[in-house]
Amino acid sequence: MRAQDGDRVAYHALLSDISPYLRAIAHRYLGRGEDAEDAVQEILLVVHDIRHTYERGRPFKPWLATIATRRCIDLLRRRSRRAAHEIDADDALDRLQEASPGPYETTTHLHDSRTIHEAVDGLSPKQKEAIRLLHLEEMSLDEASTRSRQSVGALKVACHRALKTLKQALAGKGEPHD
């Protein structure tokens, strides 16, 4: 009560006397180490800021324990959120690195893409259209037939021949270069 009335010596003595108790609460929640010591300092700052809320005549220890416990729980929540974000960021970075092609993969992809475009350019217009509608746009045979104005049978034949031609054109082109 003297500390609350402005007695600096009593206030300093109070802070010194409650520090071991606060440290014990912080160790119980946060373990021994820097986090617990940081918690003690934060609790002391909170006690300083809200010391005017202590009601004279009421037990001091439960008031102090409530403040310390809530502060430790807040610190635990903050720690778990930070850990979750750090894990998420590390996972995202790993996925990005795994998904990012290297120079060899990029060059190979460009070469393969060019080779495929050249092979497709060698198809007849009806075969190109059949491949585009059925495989690239993933239309049903009926939808492709309506759009291309070809019969279902004609589309099947054109697609089959196109795939056979592409297979022959690309045979041996996917092997590594020396």
Secondary structure, DSSP 8 states (H G I E B T S, - for coil): -TTTTT-HHHHHHHHHHHHHHHHHHHHHHH-SSHHHHHHHHHHHHHHHHHGGG--TTS-HHHHHHHHHHHHHHHHHHHHHHHHHHHHHHHHHHHHHHHHS--HHHHHHHHHHHHHHHHHHHTS-HHHHHHHIIIIIS---HHHHHHHHT--HHHHHHHHHHHHHHHHHHHTTTTS---
